[in-house]
Amino acid sequence: MNVIYRRKNYNIYKMGKNNFIVHNTNKKFEEGHTHISNYNAAKTVISMSLNNTIPAHLSKYLIESIIRISTDEE
């Protein structure tokens, strides 16, 4: 897997044409990664995780993705 974006302890890997993996390197890969089909959405998920914010209009899948990669217990 090639890292195409890195911000703090988060990496984005490109997997195929429209598939990206966001991984929190502070967690085991199996427990701290999520699949996103859009590069900008992957970057947004990282930003929301770092800022501990979840907008009300976000899809259930993206909310679950933020929870999966976050280390915040709340």
Helices and strands as residue ranges (DSSP letters): E 3-7, E 10-14, E 20-24, E 33-36, H 39-51, H 60-69
